[in-house]
Amino acid sequence: MFLSAKSFDVQNDTFYVDRDKWLAINPDQRKQATANTTFQFPTGTYDITLHAIGENDGKSTYRVEVDREQVGEFTTVLSNQTAEDAAKYRKTWENVAITDGAIITIKATTGSEDGKEFSRARWAGITFTPADAETRKQAKPHLAKQAAKADKQTVASTGSPTKPVSNLPLILPRGTDGDASVTVSGETKQWHKITLDLQGPFAHEQDNSPNPFTDYAMMVAFKHSDGTTYTVPGYFAADGNAGETSAESGTTWRVHFAPDRTGEWTYTVSFRQGPLAALDTDPAGAALSPYDGKSGRLRVAKSDKQGRDLRGLGRLNYVGKHYLQFASSKQYFLKAGADAPETLLGYADFDNTVAGKPAKVPLKTWAPHIKDWKSGDPTWQDGKGKGLIGAINYLSGKGCNAFSFLTYNAGGDGDNVWPFIQRDDKLHYDCSKLDQWGVVFDHSTAKGMYLHFKMQETENDDKVPTSLDGGDLGVQRKLYCRELIARFAHNLALNWNLGEENTQSTEQLNAMLSYIDAFDAYDHNRVVHTFPNQQDSQYEPLLGNKSALTGVSLQNSGIHDTHWQTVKWVDKSRAAGKPWVVAFDESGTAAHGQCPDLGYRGFDGRDSKGKMTYTQHEVRKQTLWGTLMGGGAGVEYYFGYAYAENDLVCEDWRSRDQSWDYCRIALNFFHDNDIPFWQMSNHDALVDNAKHKNTNFCFAKAGQTYVVYLCDGGTVDLDLRNVKGDFSVQWFNPRSGGSLQNGSVEKVSGGSKVNLGKAPSDQEQDWTVVVRKQ
């Protein structure tokens, strides 16, 4: 939560406002100044960041106090500019206890390099970042309020105009407003989607004044008898059955809720109207009668789901570790699945879905997977959706558990996916299309799939007409985030990826992260993806408590770099005090990525230009096992652009059938053999591989469990000099799976470097060795 310097009370006019944004001292009049403000946020523990301004006349000094007790003192470094606002002029003091109503004081002193010219001790403000879970919980409404302050700037000023389909204030004829009745549907069970429909004011998708997406704010507070509360955003749902009827108007206003516990819940509806009221989680606008204040009760029973259905496992939560954890089963999660096609939602069976580049990227039918649709599976509008539903069935049936998709690619490589009623109308959303997306996502949850929402791509993430607010957090971007969260956040396993090959600034990313964090009641994993050569510049400023990021989606330019890069970001995030969930979602060159299986439609290892590439076997070794043995949370496979079934036009996931087998085998290895991967970390040095080359990998819970992967078979020495006791040695075949097997050595002892022997067969192939304390 940021307090600008301008909001502070200045004692005796000792500061003046500089450039309409900073406080500063006139050194000709004085050399010191003091400003105070009252802390109006919840009592808790915070990291305090002072935003000082660098100057070239001298090094200014600042003292921060809370209720007259010094928090710390900071002297800036010199700048080569008259005044420079940059990260190096900021200072953070961690874990400061602050009570509501405390007096925050800033004392500033000018400095001089030559004794003649003095700095002005400029400063921009101070940020209070919640430092623990309880403080974050209490501060969440304040974070939301600050993030969602009405943005009155015109969208044209950002270079990303929106063009309404209609210029009329309201679409005629008008229907009758709803009677404020509330209907609850869905199975009222723990972790299941419960839908609450309110019959509210009549609206049309194309209405401008009021706009049903920006100017009506429906929020529903669900409160359990134990006090647990979730405040969930709602949305305009047309006639309540738009996925079937393609309706554009109606009186249904809807919210989805996935309760995390059984028992008695109450709900209370907040329904308000006002310009941009929907973009603030705190009450904005005016309460709209008779809809505001509607309430009721729910009795939630235990889920009856089992197997892959995520409703039997619970929500997948970030718990401050490198792995997500299911809330109910307490199992930790490893993912493997498809990162392609990125145009997955460019599907002919979705309403109002148009190919922007029909010759290069036609709409999909997913025809190869229609045969995978099963009786009882969902469809819409007399049998639409069988191809994509079947594709989800296929991937789930192979034992994979993740896939990704762009939700907005206007102006990008595919140019065929957007949630709006029309490509360039960014403030009006397509109720029927989004209902149909929801059918696919809900089915995916039932099939055990992790949903990787890629919210934008590099071609439309900043200063281009198709971007949202030119990359800033303005009206367009806030609404976009709200609509995705309101309609789909009830799904139990997902991440919000801020963008594929993202090029937004750190400030823009942090604004978007904070807004999502404030709006998403379920706190889903928040990640970002960037270019291979921009990992350091994009990720470094977001480490630790410098952002609300909880993971990264990695990309590189060659599969041989996968392992060491995974280790790098796992280690860096841990060292920064906030372990990230590190996934490798785009390993390999842009042209090739994950190749098809050898033999698929005659594929012999050559791309569309006849160039010999690698095979699925190298991918198994370097991408799949390279990620997992580096402490990564899993992989998704990108398909490149130089194959027939590529990242833009793929409709047949069977093109990588054997690779999905390898994924299933790897995931099953960790779960079936009780490998405590969430307690383990990379220890390549123990197998003489301190530089993390693609030779032998070691992943260990030191002194207890060691997993060693031999990329090219053979034998290896394991350094047990610092541990005691006896250890069993067993081998696992990563190509065919199965039970653990005995090799030539079945037992070793700590105290020295030990040779693990040889595999039971195929000794020149890759093998996994499990060394476990007896």
N, C-alpha and C positions, 0 to 999 in steps of 0.2 A: 504494500500500500504506500503510495507516494504522496508526500506533502511538499508542495512547491515552496520555495523560499518566500515567495510573495504572500503566502498564506500566514506567515508568522507575524506576530506583533513585534514591532521594532521599538526598543526603548530609547526615548529622547531623540528620535529621528537620527540615530547614529548610522543606520544603513539608508541607502537610497535604492530605488528600482532601476536596474540597468537593462537596457534593450528590451524592456517590457517583459522580462522573464527571470532575471537574476537579482539577488540582493548584492550590494557592493558598498565599499567604504570610499569616501572621497579622501585620499591621503593628505590633501592640503589642509583638511579640517581636523582629522583625527586619524589615529592608527589602530584603534580597536573599536569594536561594536558588538552589541548583544541583541539577540532576538529570541522570543519565547512563543510557544504555542501549547495548547492543552491536548494531551493524547486522548483521542476520542474513539479508539478501537478497543476490542475486548482485552481484558487482563490476560497476560500470557507471557511466553518466552519468544523473543524476536531477535533476528539478526538486523542490526541497524547499519545502513549504508549512507554515508554522507556523499553527496554529489558536489564536490568542489570543482572549481574551474581553474585550469592551468593558465599562467600568465608569464610573459617574458621579462617583466620588470623585477620580479622577486618571488620568493617562495612564501606563500601565505600559510598561516597556521590556524587550525580550527580546533576548538574544544567542544565536545558534546557532553551534556549533562542530562540526567533524569532525576527530577526532584532534588536538584542541587548536588547530586552525587556524580562525580566524573565517570563517564563511560570510557572515554579515551581522548587522545589528542593526535592530530595528524598534520604534518607539514607536506605540502605538495612539492613535486619536482618542477623544475623550470620547463616552460613551453617555449617553442620558437615562434609562437603567435601571440598577438596581443591578448586574446582570450580564446581558450580552447576547451570544449566540453568533450571529454574522452574518459574511457574506463581507467586509465592510469592515474587520473586525478580523483578517484573515488576510494573511500576507505570503509571497510566493513568490520564491525565489532559483533561477535557471535554470542548467542545465548544470553541475551540481556532480559532480565525480568522487568516487565513494565505493567503497571496497573492502570486501569481506566481512570482518566482524570489526572494522571501524572503531568508535571510540567516539563516539557522538552526545551532545553536551552542550547543555543548555538552561540559560542563566543568566537569571534574571528579577529585575527591580527594581521596587518599588512606586513610585507617583507620587501627587502631591497637588495639588489646585487651590487650596486655601486654607491649606495648611501645617498643618492640624489633622486633617482626615480623609484617610486614604490608601486608595488602591486595594489590591487583594490580589494583583495580578499573576496572575490566573487564566489558565490555558490548558488546552485540551482535548486537544491531541496534535499530531502532525506527520505529514504525508503525503509519501511518496516516489513520485514519478511518473516512470517510465522516459522518458528524453528523446530516445532514439534507437532505431532499429530493432533493433539488436543487444541493447540492454538490455531492450527490450520482449520480445524472444524469450526471453531468459534468465529474465526475471521472470514469464513467463506462468503457470507452475505456482503461484507464490506468490500472484499475483493471484486465481487460481481458488480457491485454498485459503481465502483471506480472504473472498472473495465468497460461498463456499458453506459457511461454518461452520454447523454444524447449528443450525437455527432452531427452538428448542424452544417458542416461544410458541404458544399455541393459536390456530387460525384464527378461532375465534369472537371473539377479542379485537379483530380487525381489522374486524369487521362484514361479513365475507365468508365465511359458513359454507360448508362442503362437506357434502353429504348422501350417504353411500355407498348404492349400490343394495342392497347386502347388509350386514347387521350381523354375519354370521358371520365368524369368523377366517379360515376356508378354505371354499371351495365344494367340496362332495362330489358324486360320488365322485372320488377322486384317481387320477391316472394315474402311470405309472412315470417316474422321472427319466430324462433322457437320458444317453447313454453317453459324453459329452464328445467325440464325433466332430465334425470340422470339415469343412464343404463350402464350396468356393469356386465361385461362379457368376458369369455375366456375361463380357463380353469383357475379357480381361486386356490392355488397351491404355491408352496414355496418355490421360488425361482421361475415360475411360469409367467407368461405374459398375461397380465390382467389389463383389460381395456375399459376405460371409463369414457362414455360419450355423454356430452352435455348438449342439449338442444338450445342453441344460443342464437345470436343475431344472424339474420340471413346475410349471406355474402356471396360474391362471385370472384373467381380467381383473378379476373382482370380489373376488379375495383381498384380505384386509386385514392379515393377520399371518402371514407377511410379505407386504407389498404388492409385486407384481412391478415396479411402476414407480418406487417410492421406495426400496425396501429391498434391491434387487439392483443392484449397480453393475458393468456390463460396459464396459470401456474396452479398446481395441485400439491398440497402438503399432505403426505401420508405419514401418520404417526402411530407407532406401535404402543401397546399398553406399557412397555418398559421404558418409553420415552424416546426411542429411536425414531428419527424423522428424516424423510426424504422429500425434498421439494423438487418436483419434476415439471418441466415445461410441457405445455400442450400445443396443439396446432389445429389449423382449419382443415377439416376433412370432407368438405363439400357435402354430398348427400349421405355420407357414412358408408357408402359401398362403391366408391368411385373406381376401384380396381376392376369391378365388373361392369359398371354402367358408363364409365368414362365421363361422369358428371363433372361439371365445372362450377356448380353452385350448390348451395344448400345451407343447412342450419346446424350441421354436426361439428362440434369442437371436441377434440379427442386427446386423451393422454394415455400412455402405456406405462405400466408399473410392474416391475419384477421384484416382489418382496423377498427379503433375505432371511425372514424368520416366520415361523408359524404363529398362530394365535390371532388376537384381536387387533385390527387396525381401524383407525378412523381416517377419513379424508375430508379436506376442506378446500373448496375451490376459490381461488382468487381470479377475478375476471375484470379487467380494467381496459379503458379505452383512452387513447391519446396519441399524439404524434410520436412515433418510434417507441411506444410504450413496451412493445414486445422485446426490445433489446436490453432491458434491464430486469434483473431477477428480483430486485426490490420493487415495492409498489411504485408504479409510475402512472401518470394519467389519472383518470377518475374512475372509481368503482362503478361498474355498470350493473344496475338492477334490472331484472331479478336474478341475474346469473351469479354475481359475486356473493360469496358466503355460503353457497350450497354445500351441504355436508352429508356424510353417511358413514356406514360401518362395513367392514369386510371381515370375514372369518377365514383365515388362511390355513389350509391343511398341509400336511407333509407331501412332498412330491412322490409320485409313484414311478418315476422314470429310472431306467437302468441302462447299463451298457454305454454306448457312445453318446447318447443323448445328454447334452450338457445340463439339462434341468435336474439330472440326478447327481451332478457334481458341484453345482453352484457357480457363482460368478467368479471369473478369473481376475484376481486382484494383484496390483503392485504392492508388495509388502516390504519394500526396502532392500530387496535382494536382486540378484541377476536373473531370477526366474520368477514368473508369475505363479500364483497359487490359487487353486480352487477353494472357494470359501467354505463349502460344505464338506467335501471329501478330504481337504487339506493336502491333496496331492499337488506336487509341483509340475509345471507344464514345459514340455519341449515341443516345438512345432516343426512341421515339414509339409511343404505343399507347393502350390503354383503361384508364381509372381506374374504369370502371363496367361492369357493376353491382358494387357492393361485396359483394353477396350471391351472387357467382359460384359459391361452393361450396354454396349452398343448393339442391342438385340432387337430384331425385327418384331418380336412379340410384345415389346413394351410400347405403350401409347406414346405417340408424338415423338418417336425416336427417329432422327433423320441423319443420313450419312452426309457429312460435310465434304468428304472426298470419296465419292462412291466408286471411282475407278480403282483407287489404291486401297481403300479400306471400306469395303461394303459392309452393310449391317450383317450381323451373325444370325444364323438359324440354329446353330448347335446341332445340326442334323445328325452327325455321327453318334450323338448321345441320346437321341430319342429312344433308342432301344433300351436305355438304362432307366428310363422312367418306369415306375411300378404302379400298379393299381392301388389306389388310396393316396398316392402322392398328390400334392396340390397342383392345380392349374388355374387359369382365369379365362373368362370370356370364351366358353365352349372349347376348352382344350388347349389354349395357348400356354406356352411355358414349358412344354414337355422336354424340349432340347436342353435348356439350361438346368432345369430341375434334374434331368437325367445326368448331366455332367457333374453336378454336385454329388449325386448318388455314386457315380463311378469313382470320383476322387476319394470320397469317404470310404467306399468299399475297398479301395486299395490300401487303406490304413493311414492315409494322409489326413491332416487335420487343419489345413489353412489354405486360403487363397486370397489374392488381392485384386483390387479393381480401382480405377479412377472414377470418382463421382462428378468430376468436372474437367473436361479436356477441350473446351472450345478454343480454337486457334492452335491446338496442339497437333501431334502426329496423327491422332485418330479423328479428332473433331466430330465426335458423334455422341458424346455423353454430357448432359447437363440436367439439373433437376428443375429447371424453369419451364414455363409454358412455351417459351420461345428462346432461342439461343442468346439473344441480346437483351432480353428483359430479365434483369437480375433481381427484381424485387417482387416477382409473382411466380409462385411455385406450382408445379403440375401435380395436383392431388392424385389423379388416377395412375400416372406413371410411378409416383413414389409409393403408392399402395402396392403396385406390382413388384417394385424392387423389394418391398417389405416381405412379400410372400416368399421370395427367394432367400432372403436373409433369415427369416424365421425357420424355414425348412433346413437351412444350413446349421442353425443352432441345434435343431433336433438330430442332425447327422454328425454332431461333434466337431463342427468346423469353426475355426478362428477367423473372424472377418477383418481383413486388412483394408481399412478405408484410406485410400490415397486421395487427399482432398483437393489437390491441384497438381499441375506439372510445371516444369521449368518454362514452358512456352507461354504460360499465362499467370505466373505468380507475382509479377511486378509491373513495370511501367509499359504496359501494352494495353490496347483498348479492351481485350477480352479479360484482363485481370479484374480482381475484386479490389476496388479502392486503390489501385496502383500498388498493391502490396501492403497497404496500411490496414489498421483495424478501424474501418469506417462502417457505414450503414450496410453496404453490400456484404462485407465479410462477416459482420456480426450476425446478420440475418441468416447467412449461409450456415454458419456454425450452429446457430440455434435450431434451424430446421432439421439438420442431420441428427443432432442430439435428440430433439423431441421425437422424431419418428423412429430412430433406430438404436438409441442407447440402451434400450431394455435388453437387447441381445447380450448374452452372458460372456462371450469371449470375443474381444475386438481390440483394435488400437486405432487411434486417430493419428494418421501420418500427415503432418502439416504440408507436405509436398514432396513430389518426386523430383529429384535433382534440383532441390530448392535453392533459390538465390536471394531470398529476402534477407534484410539486414537483421542483426541480432535484436535490435529494438523491435522490429516488426514481428519477429518470431516470438519474442517474450510477450508482446501484447496479445498475440493470438493464443499462445499457451495459457496465459492467465485467464483469458476469457473462456476458453474451453473448460479449464479447471473449475471456474466459478459456476458454469452452467451445467456441467455434467454431474448429476447427483451421484453417479456410480463410480466416478474417478477412474475411468478406463485408462489404460496405458497410452501415453502420449509420446510420439516419436517423430523424427524427421529424417529425411533421406537427402543426400546431396551428391555432387559429382565426386568421382574418385580423387581428384587432385584438390578438392576443397574441404576434405574432412577436417583438417586442423582448423582452418579459418571459420568454418561453420560450427563445429562441435565444441572447440575449446572454450569459447565464451559462455557456453551453456552448462558447463560442468558444475556439479555440486549444487549449492543453494542459489546459484546465479540464474536459475530458471525453474519452471515447473515441468521440464522434460523428465520423463522416466525411462526412456529407451532411445536407441538409434536403429535405423534401418540402413545397413551398410551396402555400398556398391564399390566395386573395384574394376580395374581394366584387365584383369587376368586371374584365372582361378588359382594360380600359384601364389597369389598374395593373400588368399583368404585367411589362412590360419594365423599368420603373424598380426594381421590387422584386427582380427577378432580379439586376440590376446591384448593388443594395445589398448582397445577401448574398454574392455572389461577391466583391465588394471588401472587405467586412467580414471575411470568413473569411481572405482572403489577407493582409490587414493584421494579423490576429491570429497569423499564422505557421503556420496549418494550413488550406490551401485546402479548402473543402467542395465536394462534388459537389452542385450546386444544381439541382434539377429542379422544374418547375412541374406539379404533379399534380392541381390543382383550381383552375383559373382560371375566374372568372365567378361570378355570383350563385348562391346556394343553389338558387334556383328554376330557373335556366336552364343554367348551365354551358355545355357544348358542345351546341348545338342539333342536331336532325336535319338532314339535307340538305333543301333546298327540293325539294318534290315528293314526298318520302317519305310515303306514305299521305296525300297531300293537304296536307302541311305547307306553310304559306305564310308562315312567319315569326311566327305567333301561337302562344302557349302554350295550355294547356288552358282557361284563363280568357278567352281572346281577346285577351290583351295582346300587342302587337307587340314582338318581341325583336330580336336581331341574327341574322345568318345565318352560315353556315360561312365566308363570305369575310372577315368581320371577325375571326373566330377565327383564320383562316389568318394574317392580318396581325399581330394584336396578341398572340395567345397563342403560336402556333407560331414565327413569325419573331421576335416580341418576345423570347421566351425564348432562342432560339439566338443572336441578335445581342447579347444581354446577357451572354453567357458561360455560359449555363445548359447543363446536360448533357442536356436533353431535356424532353419533355412527356408527360403522360398526360391523357386527356380525361374529365372528370366530366360526367355527363349531366343533372344537376339533378333536380328532382322534378315539374316542371310540364309534362312531355311524356309522351306515351303510352309511349315506350321510355325509361324513366327509370332513375335510379341504383339503384332497388330491384327493379324488375320486368323490366328489359331482358333479352330473350333473342335479340335480332336485331341483331348488330353491323353489318349492312348499312344500318341506319338512319343511319349516318354514313359511308357508302361513299365519297363524294367527299372527305370530310375525311381518310380514310385515304390516298387518293391524294395529297393535298397533303402529308401526312406523309412518304410514300415519296419524293416529289419533293425535299423539303427534305433528307432524309437523304442521298439519292443526290447531291445537289449538292455537299455537303462531301466525300464520299468519292470520287466520280468525277472531280472537278476538282482533286484533290490540295490541298485547302484545309487548311493546318496549324492547325486550330482549337485544338488542345491547346497551341499556342504563342501564341495570340492572346488579346486582351482587348478590352473595350468602349472605344471612343474616339468617342463621340457628339459630343464637342466639335469634332471635326475636320469635322463637317458642320453646324456651328452649332446643335447640339442638346444643350448642356451639361446641360439639365434633363431629358433623356431622355423627351421627349414622343413621342407616337405619330405622328411625321412622317417623319424620316429617321434610320436607325440606321447606325452605323459600327462594324465589328468588325475589328481589325487586328493584324498583327504589324508594328510600326512600321518603316518604311523598306523593307519587303519586300512584304507582301500586305495589301490593304485590301478588305474586303467591305462594300458600301454597299447598304442596303435602302431603297427608296423606297416608303413605305406607300401613297401615292396617286399614284405616277408622277411625271411632270414631269421636272425636271432639278435638279442639286444641285452646289454647289461643294465640293471636297475640299481641306482645308488641308494642303499639302505644303511649307510654308515651311521646315520643319526637316529636310528630307531632300533628297538629291541623286540625280540619275540620271533615266533615262527609264522610263516605266511604260506597259504596255499597258492598254487599257480594253475590257472585253467585258461583254456583258449576258446574264442568265439569266432565263428566264420561270418564276416560282415557281408558276404556275397550270397549266402544261402540261409543264414539264420540258424535256428535250432538251439539245442541245449549246449551248455558249456562242456568242453571236452578236455581230456588230459593230453598233455604233450610229453616231450621227453623228460621234462623236469616237473615234478608235482609239488615240491615243497622247497622253500628257501628260508633262510634265517637272517635277521637283521644284524647290523654291526659291520657290514662290508658291502662292496659292490658285488652283486650276484648276477649270474647269467640265468636268463629265464628259459633257456633251452630252445627247442624247435617245435613248430606246430605239428599236429598229428598227421597232416597231409598237405599237399599243394604248398610246399614251403616257400615257393617263389612268389606266392600271391599275398595280398594284404590280409592281416589277421589282427584281432584284438585280444589282448591278454589281460586277465583279471587276477590281480595279486591281492589277496585278502588276509588280514590277520586272523589267525586261528584262535 
